[in-house]
Amino acid sequence: WTGTMNLTEPHCGTDLGLMRTKAEPQDDGSYKISGTKIFISAGDHDMADNIIHLVLAKIPGGPDGIKGVSLFIVPKFIVKEDGSLGDRNGVEVGKIEEKMGIHGNATCVMNYDNAEGYLIGEMHKGMRAMFVMMNEARMGVGLQGYSQAEIAYQNAVAYANDRLQGRAVTGDENPNGPADPLIVHPDIRRNLMDQKSFIEGARALTYWGTTLIDRAHKNNDEAAEGLISLMTPVIKGFLTDKGFETAVAAQQVFGGHGYIEETGMSQYARDARIAMIYEGANGVQALDLVGRKLAQDGGKHVMAFFAMIKDYISENKGDDAFDADFLEPLKAASKDMQAAGMYFMQNGMKSPNHALAGSYDFMHMMGHVCFGLMWARMAKASMDALAAGDTDTEFHETKIATGRYYMARQLPATGMHLARINTGADTVMALDAASF
């Protein structure tokens, strides 16, 4: 069996308190679900005997807004007491959406007409129950973001090595051919290094995030639970923003051929775009990070994040090259992030707009700081491996060089984001709505 998540309705996406789907209680303890849900991935198909829809709906007489939302199981086919499948339930596909990308997944409008459903968890506590799975989905979407970037990057590298265009400015690299391969040119190298350093940093961050989930769930580690709660909007938002940007950058390596469907590069860009939107649009992730997660439990989780970086720097300093290339840039970026947090504390109380206008920049800033920590860890591991005589020299030297690139060329973006945050909301909110 497979399942779906049914949250969004035609008139409400982020603001689920506006939902109209109803759940009428029945004498046998079940509910009759009626309403329309949209943007439901794999809403119907013939690849499983049954599809279990998780549906948010309101029980009449409950609290207004989001506090009145409950969660229900609504199967495609009614399940009998012996586990066999019975009659078709009152749920149908109203439409299959025509989309920009992800054409391998049917995105459906789902119509519920007195469908039989069963309450999950407590009445009116549906959002809490749904978001247990939603947070896991957001981690998966972050992975999707850099995975789309990875396949686009692999194609770009192959093309850059194969396509002959122009001569290297330092002299012919392919003297027996009519031109040199694209990969000899500095701007192509810059493009590919941007892609490579992002993808490898994103992979490390996602894997680290999943270890935090394991520690939280298997060891009841409250510190790990708090840290992954803080990190989830960053992993979802930053990785999918940069994943799409990277897919487009890979397409750019192909020049005009990247715009032609035959090469397949446009599909990677189209497919990567949705990850910035679904499972919570990235702007909402940024608002969640700044508006909720920073202050969660008195701010102790973000303080633990800063302490972790400080401790890492203190424990690993001493090698001049490593200090200069990795630890000093990480320290500077962490200070930028702390300064941004201080700005929010000092100005957010005066006007919440001052904090929220900088939330997107803060999400990206924190993403860069996380990558800085990941790259410092990876580079240190490779340096230690080489010092211990590991024979995979090319792998480790490549890892260190890629990390140096990120620290020198990407991590300084934290200064730009801090400058934007420090301007507050005045310029953002200056125009009346009618002026747009």
C-alpha positions as a printed Julia matrix, in Angstrom:
436×3 Matrix{Float64}:
   0.0    0.0     0.0
   1.02   3.61   -0.51
  -0.07   6.86    1.1
  -0.6   10.55    0.44
  -0.65  13.75    2.48
  -3.71  15.96    1.95
  -3.28  19.46    3.37
  -3.74  22.13    0.69
  -7.11  23.32   -0.62
  -7.87  25.67   -3.54
  -8.28  28.67   -1.23
  -5.66  27.83    1.42
  -2.07  26.73    1.17
   0.16  28.08    3.92
  -2.82  29.32    5.96
  -4.43  25.97    6.69
  -6.72  27.53    9.26
  -8.9   28.54    6.3
  -9.61  24.94    5.26
 -13.19  23.92    4.52
 -12.95  20.13    4.36
 -15.39  18.72    6.92
 -15.4   15.56    9.01
 -18.87  14.59   10.25
 -18.86  12.18   13.25
 -20.71   8.87   12.8
 -22.31   6.6    15.39
 -19.71   3.87   14.82
 -16.81   6.22   15.63
 -15.84   6.86   12.02
 -16.24  10.15   10.16
 -17.63  11.19    6.8
 -15.06  13.34    5.03
 -16.19  15.88    2.41
 -14.12  18.49    0.61
 -11.48  19.11   -2.03
  -7.71  18.85   -1.66
  -5.18  19.95   -4.29
  -1.52  19.34   -5.17
  -1.65  15.74   -3.93
   1.38  13.81   -5.16
   0.55  10.32   -6.47
  -3.09  10.86   -5.51
  -4.14   7.79   -7.49
  -2.42   5.03   -9.46
  -2.53   1.28  -10.03
   0.86   0.47   -8.49
  -0.61  -0.55   -5.13
  -3.71  -2.44   -4.02
  -4.77   0.39   -1.75
  -3.87   4.03   -1.13
  -4.15   5.46    2.37
  -4.86   9.18    2.29
  -3.92  11.25    5.33
  -6.43  14.09    5.3
  -6.66  17.24    7.39
 -10.26  18.29    8.05
 -12.39  20.17   10.57
 -14.96  18.56   12.83
 -18.04  20.81   13.07
 -18.26  22.72   16.33
 -14.51  22.75   16.89
 -12.29  25.8    17.47
 -11.82  28.3    14.67
  -8.71  28.39   12.53
  -5.78  26.03   12.78
  -6.76  24.91   16.3
  -9.83  23.19   14.87
  -7.97  20.93   12.43
  -7.9   17.15   12.93
  -6.12  14.35   11.04
  -7.87  11.37    9.44
  -7.04   8.17    7.59
  -9.16   7.84    4.44
  -8.45   4.64    2.45
  -9.13   4.36   -1.28
 -10.77   1.0    -0.55
 -12.49   0.24    2.74
 -10.49  -2.31    4.75
 -12.57  -5.12    6.25
 -12.0   -6.51    9.73
 -10.1   -9.48    8.31
  -7.74  -7.13    6.44
  -9.18  -7.78    3.0
 -10.29  -4.93    0.77
 -13.94  -4.04    0.41
 -15.87  -1.34   -1.43
 -14.38   1.71   -3.09
 -14.46   4.69   -0.71
 -15.9    8.08   -1.62
 -12.65   9.59   -2.88
 -11.95  10.34   -6.54
  -9.43  12.23   -8.63
 -11.01  15.41   -9.94
  -8.09  16.43  -12.13
  -4.45  15.69  -12.9
  -2.48  18.93  -12.93
  -0.41  20.07  -15.93
   2.91  21.03  -14.38
   6.24  22.66  -15.16
   8.14  19.52  -14.14
   8.11  16.24  -12.18
   5.99  14.67  -14.9
   6.75  11.22  -13.52
   4.51  11.96  -10.56
   0.77  12.52  -10.97
  -0.23  15.64   -9.02
  -3.94  15.34   -8.33
  -7.01  17.24   -7.25
  -8.75  14.91   -4.78
 -12.5   15.1    -4.18
 -13.88  13.58   -0.98
 -17.64  12.93   -1.01
 -18.77  11.46    2.3
 -15.67   9.28    2.31
 -15.25   7.06    5.34
 -12.39   8.23    7.52
 -10.88   7.47   10.92
  -9.44   9.95   13.39
  -5.69   9.75   14.05
  -4.54  11.04   17.41
  -6.46  13.62   19.37
  -9.36  15.65   18.06
  -8.26  19.15   16.93
  -4.57  18.16   17.17
  -4.17  17.3    13.51
  -1.42  19.77   12.69
   0.82  18.42   15.43
   0.36  14.87   14.13
   0.82  15.79   10.47
   3.98  17.78   11.08
   5.77  14.78   12.53
   5.75  13.43    8.99
   6.02  16.87    7.39
   9.39  17.52    9.02
  10.67  14.18    7.71
   9.35  15.11    4.27
  11.21  18.42    4.43
  14.46  16.59    5.05
  13.68  14.44    2.03
  12.97  17.48   -0.12
  16.31  18.98    0.89
  17.94  15.77   -0.32
  15.9   16.03   -3.51
  17.24  19.55   -4.05
  20.89  18.56   -4.13
  20.17  15.25   -5.88
  18.72  17.11   -8.86
  21.79  19.31   -8.77
  24.07  16.26   -8.7
  22.73  14.67  -11.89
  22.79  18.03  -13.66
  26.39  18.54  -12.5
  27.47  15.11  -13.73
  26.15  15.94  -17.19
  27.8   19.36  -17.13
  31.21  17.88  -16.24
  30.97  15.34  -19.07
  30.01  18.05  -21.55
  32.73  20.43  -20.37
  35.37  17.74  -20.94
  34.01  16.77  -24.35
  32.99  20.06  -25.96
  35.84  21.84  -27.79
  35.54  25.63  -27.77
  38.26  28.27  -27.86
  41.79  28.1   -26.53
  43.04  28.34  -22.97
  44.35  31.83  -22.22
  47.58  30.3   -20.88
  48.32  28.29  -24.03
  46.92  25.37  -26.0
  45.8   22.45  -23.84
  44.78  20.35  -26.83
  47.36  21.23  -29.5
  46.36  18.37  -31.79
  42.72  19.43  -31.88
  40.88  22.41  -33.37
  40.18  23.86  -29.9
  40.52  23.14  -26.19
  37.76  21.56  -24.09
  35.47  23.93  -22.23
  36.82  22.81  -18.88
  40.11  24.67  -19.38
  38.4   28.07  -19.2
  38.32  29.84  -15.8
  34.64  30.78  -15.96
  33.62  27.19  -16.67
  35.85  26.07  -13.79
  34.18  28.65  -11.52
  30.78  27.36  -12.53
  31.69  23.72  -11.97
  33.41  24.45   -8.66
  30.32  26.28   -7.44
  28.31  23.19   -8.28
  30.74  20.65   -6.86
  31.33  22.49   -3.59
  27.59  22.96   -3.05
  26.64  19.35   -3.77
  29.29  17.8    -1.54
  28.55  20.24    1.27
  24.82  19.58    0.95
  25.33  15.83    1.07
  27.41  16.11    4.24
  24.86  18.41    5.88
  21.95  16.11    5.06
  23.75  13.04    6.36
  24.7   14.87    9.53
  21.07  15.92    9.93
  19.9   12.32    9.67
  22.4   11.28   12.37
  20.8   13.9    14.61
  17.4   12.32   13.93
  18.78   8.89   14.84
  20.28  10.23   18.07
  17.03  11.97   18.95
  14.82   8.95   18.27
  17.05   6.07   19.34
  18.83   7.65   22.31
  16.22  10.19   23.46
  18.87  12.86   22.89
  17.09  16.15   23.58
  20.03  18.23   22.36
  19.99  16.41   19.01
  16.21  16.83   18.82
  16.55  20.57   19.36
  19.36  20.89   16.85
  17.57  19.06   14.04
  14.43  21.09   14.75
  16.54  24.21   14.22
  18.24  22.76   11.14
  15.19  21.41    9.28
  14.07  24.69    7.65
  17.69  25.37    6.64
  18.14  21.94    5.07
  14.84  22.24    3.23
  15.11  25.88    2.19
  18.8   26.47    1.53
  19.45  23.16   -0.2
  16.5   23.49   -2.57
  17.21  27.13   -3.41
  20.81  26.31   -4.18
  19.85  23.02   -5.8
  17.74  24.82   -8.38
  20.44  27.44   -8.84
  22.97  24.65   -9.4
  20.76  22.85  -11.93
  20.49  26.1   -13.9
  24.25  26.62  -13.62
  24.82  23.13  -15.03
  22.47  23.93  -17.9
  24.52  27.08  -18.55
  27.66  25.0   -19.18
  25.92  23.63  -22.29
  25.29  27.12  -23.67
  22.52  27.11  -26.26
  22.47  23.32  -26.31
  21.34  23.38  -22.68
  18.18  25.16  -23.78
  17.37  22.45  -26.32
  15.22  19.62  -24.99
  17.39  16.99  -26.7
  20.18  17.38  -24.13
  17.81  16.85  -21.2
  19.28  19.7   -19.15
  16.07  21.7   -19.1
  14.31  18.81  -17.36
  16.69  19.02  -14.41
  15.94  22.72  -14.02
  12.18  22.15  -14.29
  12.19  19.23  -11.87
  14.37  21.04   -9.32
  12.02  24.03   -9.2
   9.22  22.32   -7.28
  11.45  21.51   -4.31
  11.54  25.22   -3.43
   7.74  25.23   -3.2
   6.27  22.03   -1.86
   6.36  20.74    1.72
   6.34  24.38    2.79
   7.51  27.16    0.47
  11.01  28.35    1.25
   9.85  31.77    2.36
   7.75  30.03    5.0
  10.78  27.95    6.02
  12.69  31.17    6.62
   9.83  32.63    8.66
   9.68  29.43   10.72
  13.42  29.59   11.35
  13.49  33.21   12.51
   9.99  33.51   13.93
   9.93  30.24   15.89
  13.07  28.14   15.87
  15.62  30.73   17.02
  13.67  31.47   20.19
  12.61  27.86   20.8
  13.32  26.72   24.38
  14.72  30.12   25.23
  17.14  30.11   22.29
  19.23  27.3    23.73
  19.41  25.33   20.47
  20.91  28.13   18.39
  23.28  28.87   21.26
  24.29  25.2    21.25
  24.92  25.51   17.5
  27.27  28.45   18.07
  28.98  26.63   20.93
  29.51  23.57   18.74
  31.3   25.68   16.13
  33.37  27.46   18.77
  34.4   24.15   20.33
  35.29  22.67   16.93
  37.54  25.63   16.14
  39.19  25.48   19.56
  39.79  21.73   19.39
  41.25  21.71   15.86
  43.38  24.85   15.61
  47.14  24.69   15.44
  47.89  23.9    11.8
  48.6   27.2    10.09
  47.23  26.17    6.69
  44.06  24.59    8.13
  43.51  27.56   10.42
  43.85  30.08    7.59
  41.89  28.17    4.97
  39.09  26.74    7.1
  38.9   27.78   10.75
  39.29  31.54   10.34
  36.63  31.78    7.59
  34.3   29.6     9.68
  34.86  31.8    12.73
  34.12  34.96   10.73
  30.95  33.5     9.23
  29.74  32.35   12.65
  30.26  35.87   13.99
  28.17  37.24   11.11
  25.38  34.87   12.03
  25.58  35.83   15.7
  25.46  39.51   14.75
  22.33  38.86   12.7
  20.71  37.11   15.64
  21.57  40.07   17.85
  19.96  42.43   15.35
  16.76  40.41   15.48
  16.78  40.49   19.29
  17.34  44.24   19.44
  14.95  45.25   16.68
  12.38  42.48   16.35
  10.52  43.56   19.46
  10.18  47.11   18.11
   8.69  45.8    14.89
   8.39  42.12   13.89
   8.87  43.27   10.3
  12.52  44.02   11.06
  13.12  40.35   11.85
  10.92  38.83    9.18
  12.27  41.07    6.4
  15.67  39.52    7.07
  14.5   35.96    7.57
  15.31  34.73    4.07
  18.82  36.15    4.27
  19.25  34.55    7.68
  18.21  31.14    6.35
  20.83  31.37    3.61
  23.4   32.75    6.03
  22.88  29.81    8.37
  23.07  27.45    5.41
  26.47  28.85    4.51
  27.69  28.58    8.11
  26.54  24.95    8.23
  28.38  24.26    4.99
  31.46  25.95    6.42
  31.38  23.56    9.36
  30.82  20.57    7.07
  33.7   21.54    4.82
  36.03  22.11    7.77
  35.18  18.66    9.09
  35.62  16.99    5.7
  38.9   18.75    4.98
  40.26  17.85    8.42
  39.29  14.22    7.9
  41.08  14.15    4.55
  44.16  15.89    5.95
  44.31  13.39    8.8
  43.87  10.49    6.37
  46.75  11.7     4.22
  48.93  12.18    7.28
  48.14   8.61    8.32
  49.28   7.28    4.93
  45.94   6.7     3.21
  46.77   5.86   -0.41
  43.64   7.41   -1.94
  45.58  10.62   -2.4
  43.58  12.02   -5.32
  40.28  11.73   -3.44
  41.57  13.49   -0.33
  43.44  16.22   -2.17
  40.37  16.9    -4.31
  38.2   17.08   -1.19
  40.55  19.56    0.47
  40.8   21.74   -2.64
  37.02  21.78   -3.07
  36.62  22.79    0.56
  39.13  25.61    0.16
  37.12  26.88   -2.78
  33.9   26.96   -0.78
  35.5   28.72    2.17
  37.13  31.33   -0.07
  34.43  31.91   -2.68
  31.06  31.01   -1.12
  31.26  31.38    2.65
  31.95  35.16    2.5
  28.31  35.53    1.38
  27.45  35.66    5.09
  28.75  39.25    5.12
  26.39  40.21    2.31
  23.44  38.61    4.08
  24.32  40.41    7.32
  24.46  43.75    5.51
  20.99  43.13    4.11
  19.58  42.07    7.48
  20.97  45.2     9.14
  18.96  47.44    6.81
  15.8   46.23    8.54
  12.32  46.43    7.08
  12.09  50.1     6.16
  13.11  49.73    2.52
  11.25  46.43    2.19
   7.94  47.85    3.43
   8.31  51.39    2.03
   5.8   51.11   -0.82
   2.05  50.99   -0.47
   0.46  47.87   -1.96
  -1.02  49.99   -4.74
   2.48  51.04   -5.86
   3.4   47.56   -7.1
